[in-house]
Amino acid sequence: MNSSICIILSCLLGQVLSISFKTILASNYNKVQKKTPAPIDVFSRFIKANKGSRIKRVHGDIALGVSRSALSCKGCLWQKINGTVYVPYTLDEQYNNDEINMITTTMQVYATLTCVQFVPYTNEDDYITIKSANGCWSFMGRQGGAQIVSVQKGYCTSEGTTMHELNHALGFVHEQSRSDRDDYVDIMYQYISPDDKVNFDKMDTNNVRTRYDYQSIMHYPAWAYSNTTEKNTIVAKPDPSVTLGAGSTMTSLDFTKINRLYQCDVCGSFLTDANGTIISTNYPSPYPNNGKCVWVIQAPSDLVTLKFDAFDLQSSPNCISDYIRVYDGRTRNSLLLLDRTCGSEPVPALIASTNLALVEFVSRDNKKKTGFKASYSTVKCGGTYFTPSRSITSPGYPNNYPPYSNCSYIITAPPSYKVSLSMTSFNTEFSSSCKYDYLSVYDGNSSNNPLLNTFCGPLFLLSATSTGPNMFLRFISDKSVQKNGFLLSYSFVPLSKNWNGPKVDAILTGD
């Protein structure tokens, strides 16, 4: 074979290999660049899931009984016994543990902020059976006997969709079907196909003296059933820019409507702002006896931090009478951030592990105490620890912590114990004075207490022990040089009669 032919064949082979290699690279690049689909809103979920369903429905996801040709819910409320509305339920065996946990946790939210309690079915005549049937839908109100609430696996197993269908089962229609909706929204029928216009019929509703809720979990999004791209079918007034529906959970007004429809005698608030204030009834005057009140905080993002600006509760042994309790979540099944606390001693600041927290206040025997005032806000990192032993990590651990971190960790032991801190791993930016990225440890519950030590760099050994039941940690990072941070652990140690002061140790690794 002459040299010219060899050169030509080599070039052709090179082109083939180059094209194949580029194709493989492009294929792999596309796989890497493929984006995770955005979360689907409640309306999109039930429209997609209900496509092709043979269940007779109106308004998208409200099922009709055999004898019903239109929506009617007179006398369809669930029975109320001694102030509590019990709704028995069964769960489909098709659900996995995560789906069961999501559904049952969602139902617990109702018990926290309303008098409605979903309880496991025993032998009641009327109950709901939550099934992974064909779609996301529910009958409206109590039907009598067993009635399906369809929460289809894959499509409907989200908190928002589950709440939406459970609210139908409690007797609620869609918000834009309210009898007074024309005072708040305009329906743009020119962008709705003839067969879909029935979904926008108004109903003769009991609005339980509540204002129209544009963000209700029961409200359609602005583009619902639109047959024209970028044209909305529902327009808020007087401000057309107001967001409609598309929420992932119930609003404060959604809970209010349930409480008014079922005449619940409950004290509670659902707080969704990034910051706010919580006060006991009548504060700063004495709070009433025989009261129970809850505040559920669901901040938009980050971690909830709670600070008590004033605290004055009636004292009792083990706080069995009047007390505050704070949960690391929005139901009473969540872990405790602060167990029963009473008296007038200062309460340390609290930091939840997520954007959720629950404050519970119970009063039984107040004589003349004024109650409390607390403020909440959000932080990017930190934590509050009351359990006997836990791990504490820098933000993002074991990955690098972010720049400009400012994290507070508060450890509180029982009164007769001290806090012992140790490390599993510690690696921050090193400087001789620890002025860039560092962890400071204080002998108390805030940075106003004595400083035990400040740590930085790669450490082989780190330990510290408080003189009393509180220890406060603060982690700071600057804009440059991020490391993987730290994994610490602590334990509670009984106070010794011969205890002479705090103990601190640190050894550099030499890296």
HELIX and SHEET records of a PDB file:
HELIX    1   1 SER A    3  GLN A   33  1                                  31    
HELIX    2   2 VAL A   42  ASN A   50  1                                   9    
HELIX    3   3 ASN A   97  LEU A  113  1                                  17    
HELIX    4   4 GLU A  159  LEU A  170  1                                  12    
HELIX    5   5 GLU A  175  SER A  177  5                                   3    
HELIX    6   6 ARG A  181  ASP A  183  5                                   3    
HELIX    7   7 TYR A  189  TYR A  191  5                                   3    
HELIX    8   8 PRO A  194  PHE A  200  5                                   7    
HELIX    9   9 SER A  252  LEU A  261  1                                  10    
HELIX   10  10 PRO A  317  CYS A  319  5                                   3    
SHEET    1   A 7 ARG A  57  VAL A  58  0                                        
SHEET    2   A 7 ILE A  62  ALA A  63 -1                                        
SHEET    3   A 7 CYS A 136  PHE A 139  1                                        
SHEET    4   A 7 ALA A 146  VAL A 151 -1                                        
SHEET    5   A 7 TYR A 127  LYS A 131  1                                        
SHEET    6   A 7 THR A  84  LEU A  91  1                                        
SHEET    7   A 7 LYS A  80  ILE A  81 -1                                        
SHEET    1   B 7 ARG A  57  VAL A  58  0                                        
SHEET    2   B 7 ILE A  62  ALA A  63 -1                                        
SHEET    3   B 7 CYS A 136  PHE A 139  1                                        
SHEET    4   B 7 ALA A 146  VAL A 151 -1                                        
SHEET    5   B 7 TYR A 127  LYS A 131  1                                        
SHEET    6   B 7 THR A  84  LEU A  91  1                                        
SHEET    7   B 7 VAL A 116  PRO A 120  1                                        
SHEET    1   C 2 VAL A 185  ILE A 187  0                                        
SHEET    2   C 2 ILE A 234  ALA A 236 -1                                        
SHEET    1   D 5 CYS A 267  LEU A 271  0                                        
SHEET    2   D 5 GLY A 291  GLN A 298  1                                        
SHEET    3   D 5 LEU A 356  SER A 363 -1                                        
SHEET    4   D 5 TYR A 323  TYR A 327 -1                                        
SHEET    5   D 5 LEU A 336  THR A 341 -1                                        
SHEET    1   E 4 GLY A 276  ILE A 279  0                                        
SHEET    2   E 4 GLY A 371  VAL A 379 -1                                        
SHEET    3   E 4 LEU A 303  ASP A 312 -1                                        
SHEET    4   E 4 LEU A 350  ILE A 351 -1                                        
SHEET    1   F 5 GLY A 382  TYR A 385  0                                        
SHEET    2   F 5 ASN A 406  THR A 412  1                                        
SHEET    3   F 5 ASN A 470  ILE A 476 -1                                        
SHEET    4   F 5 TYR A 438  TYR A 442 -1                                        
SHEET    5   F 5 LEU A 451  PHE A 455 -1                                        
SHEET    1   G 5 SER A 389  THR A 393  0                                        
SHEET    2   G 5 GLY A 485  PRO A 494 -1                                        
SHEET    3   G 5 TYR A 417  ASN A 427 -1                                        
SHEET    4   G 5 LEU A 459  THR A 465 -1                                        
SHEET    5   G 5 LYS A 503  LEU A 508 -1                                        
END                                                                             
